[in-house]
């Protein structure tokens, strides 16, 4: 689990080392953030397209990722 923190006038999210490594991210990397119809946030590395057709496909894809 992680906590949303105040960062200047914005809010920030810290990612665990294991999630960062698994996603292939580095400090300063660009990511895309989408709000899905079901209220979930989808964060993807810039340039990596992820197609989410419905909630079931999101759950299937999420099982492959580290739970945060």
N, CA, C and O atoms as a Maestro MAE file, in Angstrom:
{
 s_m_m2io_version
 :::
 2.0.0
}

f_m_ct {
 s_m_title
 :::
 protein
 m_atom[272] {
  # First column is atom index #
  i_m_mmod_type
  r_m_x_coord
  r_m_y_coord
  r_m_z_coord
  i_m_residue_number
  s_m_chain_name
  s_m_pdb_residue_name
  s_m_pdb_atom_name
  i_m_atomic_number
  :::
  1 25 0.848 -1.165 0.000 1 A "UNK " " N  " 7
  2 3 0.000 0.000 0.000 1 A "UNK " " CA " 6
  3 2 0.896 1.231 0.000 1 A "UNK " " C  " 6
  4 15 2.007 1.199 0.530 1 A "UNK " " O  " 8
  5 25 0.420 2.291 -0.583 2 A "UNK " " N  " 7
  6 3 1.161 3.550 -0.627 2 A "UNK " " CA " 6
  7 2 0.240 4.699 -0.247 2 A "UNK " " C  " 6
  8 15 -0.981 4.541 -0.224 2 A "UNK " " O  " 8
  9 25 0.817 5.840 0.047 3 A "UNK " " N  " 7
  10 3 0.051 6.998 0.486 3 A "UNK " " CA " 6
  11 2 0.267 8.156 -0.476 3 A "UNK " " C  " 6
  12 15 1.386 8.393 -0.930 3 A "UNK " " O  " 8
  13 25 -0.794 8.870 -0.781 4 A "UNK " " N  " 7
  14 3 -0.712 10.081 -1.587 4 A "UNK " " CA " 6
  15 2 -0.163 11.185 -0.684 4 A "UNK " " C  " 6
  16 15 -0.665 11.387 0.422 4 A "UNK " " O  " 8
  17 25 0.867 11.902 -1.150 5 A "UNK " " N  " 7
  18 3 1.507 12.947 -0.359 5 A "UNK " " CA " 6
  19 2 1.391 14.294 -1.056 5 A "UNK " " C  " 6
  20 15 1.287 14.359 -2.281 5 A "UNK " " O  " 8
  21 25 1.409 15.356 -0.283 6 A "UNK " " N  " 7
  22 3 1.408 16.720 -0.810 6 A "UNK " " CA " 6
  23 2 2.796 17.001 -1.371 6 A "UNK " " C  " 6
  24 15 3.804 16.721 -0.722 6 A "UNK " " O  " 8
  25 25 2.844 17.562 -2.592 7 A "UNK " " N  " 7
  26 3 4.120 17.894 -3.239 7 A "UNK " " CA " 6
  27 2 3.931 19.251 -3.892 7 A "UNK " " C  " 6
  28 15 3.452 19.326 -5.024 7 A "UNK " " O  " 8
  29 25 4.297 20.327 -3.206 8 A "UNK " " N  " 7
  30 3 4.021 21.677 -3.681 8 A "UNK " " CA " 6
  31 2 2.517 21.900 -3.686 8 A "UNK " " C  " 6
  32 15 1.848 21.682 -2.676 8 A "UNK " " O  " 8
  33 25 1.980 22.339 -4.835 9 A "UNK " " N  " 7
  34 3 0.528 22.522 -4.964 9 A "UNK " " CA " 6
  35 2 -0.156 21.277 -5.528 9 A "UNK " " C  " 6
  36 15 -1.360 21.286 -5.784 9 A "UNK " " O  " 8
  37 25 0.610 20.220 -5.718 10 A "UNK " " N  " 7
  38 3 0.090 18.988 -6.314 10 A "UNK " " CA " 6
  39 2 0.124 17.859 -5.295 10 A "UNK " " C  " 6
  40 15 0.519 18.046 -4.144 10 A "UNK " " O  " 8
  41 25 -0.293 16.699 -5.741 11 A "UNK " " N  " 7
  42 3 -0.191 15.489 -4.931 11 A "UNK " " CA " 6
  43 2 0.763 14.530 -5.620 11 A "UNK " " C  " 6
  44 15 0.846 14.509 -6.848 11 A "UNK " " O  " 8
  45 25 1.481 13.738 -4.838 12 A "UNK " " N  " 7
  46 3 2.452 12.805 -5.387 12 A "UNK " " CA " 6
  47 2 2.220 11.401 -4.872 12 A "UNK " " C  " 6
  48 15 1.572 11.191 -3.847 12 A "UNK " " O  " 8
  49 25 2.756 10.457 -5.596 13 A "UNK " " N  " 7
  50 3 2.621 9.036 -5.271 13 A "UNK " " CA " 6
  51 2 3.997 8.407 -5.330 13 A "UNK " " C  " 6
  52 15 4.676 8.512 -6.351 13 A "UNK " " O  " 8
  53 25 4.424 7.759 -4.267 14 A "UNK " " N  " 7
  54 3 5.722 7.076 -4.252 14 A "UNK " " CA " 6
  55 2 5.513 5.630 -4.667 14 A "UNK " " C  " 6
  56 15 4.584 4.963 -4.212 14 A "UNK " " O  " 8
  57 25 6.395 5.161 -5.540 15 A "UNK " " N  " 7
  58 3 6.334 3.775 -5.999 15 A "UNK " " CA " 6
  59 2 7.448 2.981 -5.336 15 A "UNK " " C  " 6
  60 15 8.563 3.479 -5.182 15 A "UNK " " O  " 8
  61 25 7.153 1.756 -4.947 16 A "UNK " " N  " 7
  62 3 8.162 0.919 -4.306 16 A "UNK " " CA " 6
  63 2 9.239 0.532 -5.311 16 A "UNK " " C  " 6
  64 15 9.007 0.533 -6.520 16 A "UNK " " O  " 8
  65 25 10.404 0.204 -4.802 17 A "UNK " " N  " 7
  66 3 11.536 -0.181 -5.642 17 A "UNK " " CA " 6
  67 2 11.172 -1.362 -6.543 17 A "UNK " " C  " 6
  68 15 11.548 -1.385 -7.715 17 A "UNK " " O  " 8
  69 25 10.449 -2.332 -6.009 18 A "UNK " " N  " 7
  70 3 10.103 -3.518 -6.801 18 A "UNK " " CA " 6
  71 2 9.175 -3.162 -7.970 18 A "UNK " " C  " 6
  72 15 9.323 -3.712 -9.061 18 A "UNK " " O  " 8
  73 25 8.225 -2.252 -7.753 19 A "UNK " " N  " 7
  74 3 7.322 -1.831 -8.829 19 A "UNK " " CA " 6
  75 2 8.104 -1.056 -9.885 19 A "UNK " " C  " 6
  76 15 7.910 -1.269 -11.082 19 A "UNK " " O  " 8
  77 25 8.982 -0.161 -9.450 20 A "UNK " " N  " 7
  78 3 9.791 0.631 -10.373 20 A "UNK " " CA " 6
  79 2 10.660 -0.280 -11.231 20 A "UNK " " C  " 6
  80 15 10.752 -0.090 -12.444 20 A "UNK " " O  " 8
  81 25 11.295 -1.265 -10.610 21 A "UNK " " N  " 7
  82 3 12.147 -2.196 -11.359 21 A "UNK " " CA " 6
  83 2 11.330 -3.031 -12.333 21 A "UNK " " C  " 6
  84 15 11.728 -3.206 -13.485 21 A "UNK " " O  " 8
  85 25 10.202 -3.542 -11.888 22 A "UNK " " N  " 7
  86 3 9.355 -4.389 -12.731 22 A "UNK " " CA " 6
  87 2 8.820 -3.615 -13.935 22 A "UNK " " C  " 6
  88 15 8.679 -4.177 -15.020 22 A "UNK " " O  " 8
  89 25 8.524 -2.331 -13.747 23 A "UNK " " N  " 7
  90 3 8.000 -1.498 -14.831 23 A "UNK " " CA " 6
  91 2 9.114 -0.920 -15.700 23 A "UNK " " C  " 6
  92 15 8.841 -0.359 -16.761 23 A "UNK " " O  " 8
  93 25 10.361 -1.052 -15.263 24 A "UNK " " N  " 7
  94 3 11.481 -0.516 -16.017 24 A "UNK " " CA " 6
  95 2 11.559 0.997 -15.974 24 A "UNK " " C  " 6
  96 15 11.969 1.628 -16.948 24 A "UNK " " O  " 8
  97 25 11.167 1.583 -14.851 25 A "UNK " " N  " 7
  98 3 11.171 3.040 -14.701 25 A "UNK " " CA " 6
  99 2 12.458 3.527 -14.052 25 A "UNK " " C  " 6
  100 15 13.147 2.771 -13.367 25 A "UNK " " O  " 8
  101 25 12.772 4.789 -14.274 26 A "UNK " " N  " 7
  102 3 13.904 5.464 -13.636 26 A "UNK " " CA " 6
  103 2 13.421 6.835 -13.172 26 A "UNK " " C  " 6
  104 15 12.379 7.316 -13.615 26 A "UNK " " O  " 8
  105 25 14.177 7.453 -12.285 27 A "UNK " " N  " 7
  106 3 13.839 8.809 -11.836 27 A "UNK " " CA " 6
  107 2 13.782 9.732 -13.049 27 A "UNK " " C  " 6
  108 15 14.681 9.715 -13.890 27 A "UNK " " O  " 8
  109 25 12.738 10.526 -13.134 28 A "UNK " " N  " 7
  110 3 12.570 11.454 -14.246 28 A "UNK " " CA " 6
  111 2 11.845 10.869 -15.445 28 A "UNK " " C  " 6
  112 15 11.601 11.577 -16.423 28 A "UNK " " O  " 8
  113 25 11.491 9.575 -15.388 29 A "UNK " " N  " 7
  114 3 10.779 8.925 -16.498 29 A "UNK " " CA " 6
  115 2 9.373 9.508 -16.635 29 A "UNK " " C  " 6
  116 15 8.760 9.904 -15.644 29 A "UNK " " O  " 8
  117 25 8.870 9.557 -17.859 30 A "UNK " " N  " 7
  118 3 7.502 10.026 -18.113 30 A "UNK " " CA " 6
  119 2 6.538 8.851 -18.072 30 A "UNK " " C  " 6
  120 15 6.837 7.769 -18.575 30 A "UNK " " O  " 8
  121 25 5.381 9.076 -17.468 31 A "UNK " " N  " 7
  122 3 4.337 8.055 -17.424 31 A "UNK " " CA " 6
  123 2 3.019 8.688 -17.849 31 A "UNK " " C  " 6
  124 15 2.835 9.901 -17.746 31 A "UNK " " O  " 8
  125 25 2.118 7.858 -18.324 32 A "UNK " " N  " 7
  126 3 0.768 8.288 -18.631 32 A "UNK " " CA " 6
  127 2 -0.158 7.861 -17.506 32 A "UNK " " C  " 6
  128 15 0.013 6.785 -16.933 32 A "UNK " " O  " 8
  129 25 -1.128 8.687 -17.188 33 A "UNK " " N  " 7
  130 3 -2.087 8.371 -16.129 33 A "UNK " " CA " 6
  131 2 -3.483 8.490 -16.714 33 A "UNK " " C  " 6
  132 15 -3.841 9.528 -17.270 33 A "UNK " " O  " 8
  133 25 -4.282 7.417 -16.589 34 A "UNK " " N  " 7
  134 3 -5.671 7.416 -17.078 34 A "UNK " " CA " 6
  135 2 -6.600 7.060 -15.939 34 A "UNK " " C  " 6
  136 15 -6.305 6.184 -15.126 34 A "UNK " " O  " 8
  137 25 -7.721 7.749 -15.890 35 A "UNK " " N  " 7
  138 3 -8.781 7.405 -14.955 35 A "UNK " " CA " 6
  139 2 -9.768 6.539 -15.710 35 A "UNK " " C  " 6
  140 15 -10.376 6.989 -16.681 35 A "UNK " " O  " 8
  141 25 -9.934 5.291 -15.270 36 A "UNK " " N  " 7
  142 3 -10.839 4.358 -15.929 36 A "UNK " " CA " 6
  143 2 -12.268 4.575 -15.451 36 A "UNK " " C  " 6
  144 15 -12.501 5.201 -14.417 36 A "UNK " " O  " 8
  145 25 -13.210 4.055 -16.207 37 A "UNK " " N  " 7
  146 3 -14.641 4.205 -15.869 37 A "UNK " " CA " 6
  147 2 -14.976 3.667 -14.482 37 A "UNK " " C  " 6
  148 15 -15.895 4.158 -13.826 37 A "UNK " " O  " 8
  149 25 -14.223 2.649 -14.035 38 A "UNK " " N  " 7
  150 3 -14.526 2.049 -12.732 38 A "UNK " " CA " 6
  151 2 -13.839 2.788 -11.576 38 A "UNK " " C  " 6
  152 15 -13.891 2.330 -10.435 38 A "UNK " " O  " 8
  153 25 -13.190 3.942 -11.867 39 A "UNK " " N  " 7
  154 3 -12.552 4.736 -10.834 39 A "UNK " " CA " 6
  155 2 -11.099 4.383 -10.572 39 A "UNK " " C  " 6
  156 15 -10.443 5.050 -9.772 39 A "UNK " " O  " 8
  157 25 -10.578 3.350 -11.226 40 A "UNK " " N  " 7
  158 3 -9.181 2.948 -11.052 40 A "UNK " " CA " 6
  159 2 -8.267 3.858 -11.852 40 A "UNK " " C  " 6
  160 15 -8.653 4.372 -12.902 40 A "UNK " " O  " 8
  161 25 -7.056 4.054 -11.353 41 A "UNK " " N  " 7
  162 3 -6.028 4.773 -12.087 41 A "UNK " " CA " 6
  163 2 -5.140 3.765 -12.791 41 A "UNK " " C  " 6
  164 15 -4.757 2.753 -12.204 41 A "UNK " " O  " 8
  165 25 -4.815 4.031 -14.029 42 A "UNK " " N  " 7
  166 3 -3.913 3.187 -14.806 42 A "UNK " " CA " 6
  167 2 -2.686 4.027 -15.115 42 A "UNK " " C  " 6
  168 15 -2.786 5.042 -15.803 42 A "UNK " " O  " 8
  169 25 -1.525 3.610 -14.610 43 A "UNK " " N  " 7
  170 3 -0.274 4.334 -14.823 43 A "UNK " " CA " 6
  171 2 0.593 3.474 -15.727 43 A "UNK " " C  " 6
  172 15 0.894 2.326 -15.401 43 A "UNK " " O  " 8
  173 25 0.996 4.034 -16.870 44 A "UNK " " N  " 7
  174 3 1.804 3.276 -17.832 44 A "UNK " " CA " 6
  175 2 3.050 4.065 -18.203 44 A "UNK " " C  " 6
  176 15 3.004 5.291 -18.312 44 A "UNK " " O  " 8
  177 25 4.175 3.358 -18.399 45 A "UNK " " N  " 7
  178 3 5.384 4.037 -18.858 45 A "UNK " " CA " 6
  179 2 5.111 4.702 -20.199 45 A "UNK " " C  " 6
  180 15 4.398 4.142 -21.031 45 A "UNK " " O  " 8
  181 25 5.669 5.892 -20.423 46 A "UNK " " N  " 7
  182 3 5.481 6.629 -21.676 46 A "UNK " " CA " 6
  183 2 5.910 5.749 -22.851 46 A "UNK " " C  " 6
  184 15 6.973 5.129 -22.832 46 A "UNK " " O  " 8
  185 25 5.058 5.714 -23.863 47 A "UNK " " N  " 7
  186 3 5.368 4.948 -25.066 47 A "UNK " " CA " 6
  187 2 4.920 3.500 -25.014 47 A "UNK " " C  " 6
  188 15 5.041 2.791 -26.013 47 A "UNK " " O  " 8
  189 25 4.409 3.039 -23.883 48 A "UNK " " N  " 7
  190 3 3.943 1.665 -23.772 48 A "UNK " " CA " 6
  191 2 2.420 1.680 -23.792 48 A "UNK " " C  " 6
  192 15 1.783 2.064 -22.810 48 A "UNK " " O  " 8
  193 25 1.844 1.264 -24.908 49 A "UNK " " N  " 7
  194 3 0.384 1.287 -25.056 49 A "UNK " " CA " 6
  195 2 -0.232 0.089 -24.351 49 A "UNK " " C  " 6
  196 15 0.233 -1.040 -24.507 49 A "UNK " " O  " 8
  197 25 -1.278 0.341 -23.576 50 A "UNK " " N  " 7
  198 3 -2.028 -0.715 -22.910 50 A "UNK " " CA " 6
  199 2 -3.477 -0.518 -23.261 50 A "UNK " " C  " 6
  200 15 -4.042 0.552 -23.033 50 A "UNK " " O  " 8
  201 25 -4.077 -1.540 -23.812 51 A "UNK " " N  " 7
  202 3 -5.478 -1.469 -24.201 51 A "UNK " " CA " 6
  203 2 -6.318 -2.131 -23.113 51 A "UNK " " C  " 6
  204 15 -6.118 -3.301 -22.787 51 A "UNK " " O  " 8
  205 25 -7.248 -1.379 -22.563 52 A "UNK " " N  " 7
  206 3 -8.138 -1.902 -21.526 52 A "UNK " " CA " 6
  207 2 -9.554 -1.798 -22.073 52 A "UNK " " C  " 6
  208 15 -10.111 -0.706 -22.187 52 A "UNK " " O  " 8
  209 25 -10.131 -2.953 -22.409 53 A "UNK " " N  " 7
  210 3 -11.475 -2.981 -22.985 53 A "UNK " " CA " 6
  211 2 -12.562 -3.015 -21.927 53 A "UNK " " C  " 6
  212 15 -13.630 -2.428 -22.099 53 A "UNK " " O  " 8
  213 25 -12.287 -3.698 -20.846 54 A "UNK " " N  " 7
  214 3 -13.308 -3.828 -19.802 54 A "UNK " " CA " 6
  215 2 -12.624 -4.137 -18.481 54 A "UNK " " C  " 6
  216 15 -11.413 -4.353 -18.433 54 A "UNK " " O  " 8
  217 25 -13.387 -4.157 -17.440 55 A "UNK " " N  " 7
  218 3 -12.837 -4.391 -16.105 55 A "UNK " " CA " 6
  219 2 -12.148 -5.743 -16.008 55 A "UNK " " C  " 6
  220 15 -11.134 -5.858 -15.319 55 A "UNK " " O  " 8
  221 25 -12.658 -6.758 -16.668 56 A "UNK " " N  " 7
  222 3 -12.068 -8.100 -16.596 56 A "UNK " " CA " 6
  223 2 -10.654 -8.093 -17.150 56 A "UNK " " C  " 6
  224 15 -9.757 -8.688 -16.553 56 A "UNK " " O  " 8
  225 25 -10.437 -7.423 -18.295 57 A "UNK " " N  " 7
  226 3 -9.090 -7.414 -18.865 57 A "UNK " " CA " 6
  227 2 -8.133 -6.652 -17.952 57 A "UNK " " C  " 6
  228 15 -6.958 -7.009 -17.869 57 A "UNK " " O  " 8
  229 25 -8.605 -5.612 -17.268 58 A "UNK " " N  " 7
  230 3 -7.764 -4.888 -16.329 58 A "UNK " " CA " 6
  231 2 -7.369 -5.797 -15.171 58 A "UNK " " C  " 6
  232 15 -6.206 -5.810 -14.767 58 A "UNK " " O  " 8
  233 25 -8.321 -6.559 -14.632 59 A "UNK " " N  " 7
  234 3 -8.010 -7.468 -13.537 59 A "UNK " " CA " 6
  235 2 -7.021 -8.526 -13.980 59 A "UNK " " C  " 6
  236 15 -6.122 -8.874 -13.215 59 A "UNK " " O  " 8
  237 25 -7.152 -9.046 -15.178 60 A "UNK " " N  " 7
  238 3 -6.240 -10.062 -15.690 60 A "UNK " " CA " 6
  239 2 -4.840 -9.493 -15.814 60 A "UNK " " C  " 6
  240 15 -3.871 -10.133 -15.405 60 A "UNK " " O  " 8
  241 25 -4.719 -8.277 -16.383 61 A "UNK " " N  " 7
  242 3 -3.414 -7.644 -16.522 61 A "UNK " " CA " 6
  243 2 -2.820 -7.301 -15.161 61 A "UNK " " C  " 6
  244 15 -1.608 -7.409 -14.975 61 A "UNK " " O  " 8
  245 25 -3.645 -6.892 -14.216 62 A "UNK " " N  " 7
  246 3 -3.160 -6.467 -12.911 62 A "UNK " " CA " 6
  247 2 -2.554 -7.634 -12.139 62 A "UNK " " C  " 6
  248 15 -1.650 -7.424 -11.331 62 A "UNK " " O  " 8
  249 25 -3.023 -8.844 -12.364 63 A "UNK " " N  " 7
  250 3 -2.469 -10.002 -11.651 63 A "UNK " " CA " 6
  251 2 -1.009 -10.226 -12.018 63 A "UNK " " C  " 6
  252 15 -0.268 -10.820 -11.235 63 A "UNK " " O  " 8
  253 25 -0.583 -9.769 -13.175 64 A "UNK " " N  " 7
  254 3 0.804 -9.956 -13.603 64 A "UNK " " CA " 6
  255 2 1.732 -8.951 -12.939 64 A "UNK " " C  " 6
  256 15 2.949 -9.134 -12.960 64 A "UNK " " O  " 8
  257 25 1.181 -7.889 -12.348 65 A "UNK " " N  " 7
  258 3 1.987 -6.839 -11.745 65 A "UNK " " CA " 6
  259 2 2.092 -7.019 -10.246 65 A "UNK " " C  " 6
  260 15 1.269 -7.696 -9.631 65 A "UNK " " O  " 8
  261 25 3.092 -6.419 -9.674 66 A "UNK " " N  " 7
  262 3 3.237 -6.429 -8.218 66 A "UNK " " CA " 6
  263 2 2.088 -5.657 -7.600 66 A "UNK " " C  " 6
  264 15 1.733 -4.575 -8.069 66 A "UNK " " O  " 8
  265 25 1.511 -6.211 -6.553 67 A "UNK " " N  " 7
  266 3 0.421 -5.508 -5.852 67 A "UNK " " CA " 6
  267 2 1.032 -4.444 -4.976 67 A "UNK " " C  " 6
  268 15 1.953 -4.722 -4.208 67 A "UNK " " O  " 8
  269 25 0.522 -3.200 -5.084 68 A "UNK " " N  " 7
  270 3 1.030 -2.103 -4.281 68 A "UNK " " CA " 6
  271 2 0.039 -1.718 -3.313 68 A "UNK " " C  " 6
  272 15 0.269 -0.799 -2.526 68 A "UNK " " O  " 8
  :::
 }
 m_bond[271] {
  # First column is bond index #
  i_m_from
  i_m_to
  i_m_order
  :::
  1 1 2 1
  2 2 3 1
  3 3 4 2
  4 3 5 1
  5 5 6 1
  6 6 7 1
  7 7 8 2
  8 7 9 1
  9 9 10 1
  10 10 11 1
  11 11 12 2
  12 11 13 1
  13 13 14 1
  14 14 15 1
  15 15 16 2
  16 15 17 1
  17 17 18 1
  18 18 19 1
  19 19 20 2
  20 19 21 1
  21 21 22 1
  22 22 23 1
  23 23 24 2
  24 23 25 1
  25 25 26 1
  26 26 27 1
  27 27 28 2
  28 27 29 1
  29 29 30 1
  30 30 31 1
  31 31 32 2
  32 31 33 1
  33 33 34 1
  34 34 35 1
  35 35 36 2
  36 35 37 1
  37 37 38 1
  38 38 39 1
  39 39 40 2
  40 39 41 1
  41 41 42 1
  42 42 43 1
  43 43 44 2
  44 43 45 1
  45 45 46 1
  46 46 47 1
  47 47 48 2
  48 47 49 1
  49 49 50 1
  50 50 51 1
  51 51 52 2
  52 51 53 1
  53 53 54 1
  54 54 55 1
  55 55 56 2
  56 55 57 1
  57 57 58 1
  58 58 59 1
  59 59 60 2
  60 59 61 1
  61 61 62 1
  62 62 63 1
  63 63 64 2
  64 63 65 1
  65 65 66 1
  66 66 67 1
  67 67 68 2
  68 67 69 1
  69 69 70 1
  70 70 71 1
  71 71 72 2
  72 71 73 1
  73 73 74 1
  74 74 75 1
  75 75 76 2
  76 75 77 1
  77 77 78 1
  78 78 79 1
  79 79 80 2
  80 79 81 1
  81 81 82 1
  82 82 83 1
  83 83 84 2
  84 83 85 1
  85 85 86 1
  86 86 87 1
  87 87 88 2
  88 87 89 1
  89 89 90 1
  90 90 91 1
  91 91 92 2
  92 91 93 1
  93 93 94 1
  94 94 95 1
  95 95 96 2
  96 95 97 1
  97 97 98 1
  98 98 99 1
  99 99 100 2
  100 99 101 1
  101 101 102 1
  102 102 103 1
  103 103 104 2
  104 103 105 1
  105 105 106 1
  106 106 107 1
  107 107 108 2
  108 107 109 1
  109 109 110 1
  110 110 111 1
  111 111 112 2
  112 111 113 1
  113 113 114 1
  114 114 115 1
  115 115 116 2
  116 115 117 1
  117 117 118 1
  118 118 119 1
  119 119 120 2
  120 119 121 1
  121 121 122 1
  122 122 123 1
  123 123 124 2
  124 123 125 1
  125 125 126 1
  126 126 127 1
  127 127 128 2
  128 127 129 1
  129 129 130 1
  130 130 131 1
  131 131 132 2
  132 131 133 1
  133 133 134 1
  134 134 135 1
  135 135 136 2
  136 135 137 1
  137 137 138 1
  138 138 139 1
  139 139 140 2
  140 139 141 1
  141 141 142 1
  142 142 143 1
  143 143 144 2
  144 143 145 1
  145 145 146 1
  146 146 147 1
  147 147 148 2
  148 147 149 1
  149 149 150 1
  150 150 151 1
  151 151 152 2
  152 151 153 1
  153 153 154 1
  154 154 155 1
  155 155 156 2
  156 155 157 1
  157 157 158 1
  158 158 159 1
  159 159 160 2
  160 159 161 1
  161 161 162 1
  162 162 163 1
  163 163 164 2
  164 163 165 1
  165 165 166 1
  166 166 167 1
  167 167 168 2
  168 167 169 1
  169 169 170 1
  170 170 171 1
  171 171 172 2
  172 171 173 1
  173 173 174 1
  174 174 175 1
  175 175 176 2
  176 175 177 1
  177 177 178 1
  178 178 179 1
  179 179 180 2
  180 179 181 1
  181 181 182 1
  182 182 183 1
  183 183 184 2
  184 183 185 1
  185 185 186 1
  186 186 187 1
  187 187 188 2
  188 187 189 1
  189 189 190 1
  190 190 191 1
  191 191 192 2
  192 191 193 1
  193 193 194 1
  194 194 195 1
  195 195 196 2
  196 195 197 1
  197 197 198 1
  198 198 199 1
  199 199 200 2
  200 199 201 1
  201 201 202 1
  202 202 203 1
  203 203 204 2
  204 203 205 1
  205 205 206 1
  206 206 207 1
  207 207 208 2
  208 207 209 1
  209 209 210 1
  210 210 211 1
  211 211 212 2
  212 211 213 1
  213 213 214 1
  214 214 215 1
  215 215 216 2
  216 215 217 1
  217 217 218 1
  218 218 219 1
  219 219 220 2
  220 219 221 1
  221 221 222 1
  222 222 223 1
  223 223 224 2
  224 223 225 1
  225 225 226 1
  226 226 227 1
  227 227 228 2
  228 227 229 1
  229 229 230 1
  230 230 231 1
  231 231 232 2
  232 231 233 1
  233 233 234 1
  234 234 235 1
  235 235 236 2
  236 235 237 1
  237 237 238 1
  238 238 239 1
  239 239 240 2
  240 239 241 1
  241 241 242 1
  242 242 243 1
  243 243 244 2
  244 243 245 1
  245 245 246 1
  246 246 247 1
  247 247 248 2
  248 247 249 1
  249 249 250 1
  250 250 251 1
  251 251 252 2
  252 251 253 1
  253 253 254 1
  254 254 255 1
  255 255 256 2
  256 255 257 1
  257 257 258 1
  258 258 259 1
  259 259 260 2
  260 259 261 1
  261 261 262 1
  262 262 263 1
  263 263 264 2
  264 263 265 1
  265 265 266 1
  266 266 267 1
  267 267 268 2
  268 267 269 1
  269 269 270 1
  270 270 271 1
  271 271 272 2
  :::
 }
}
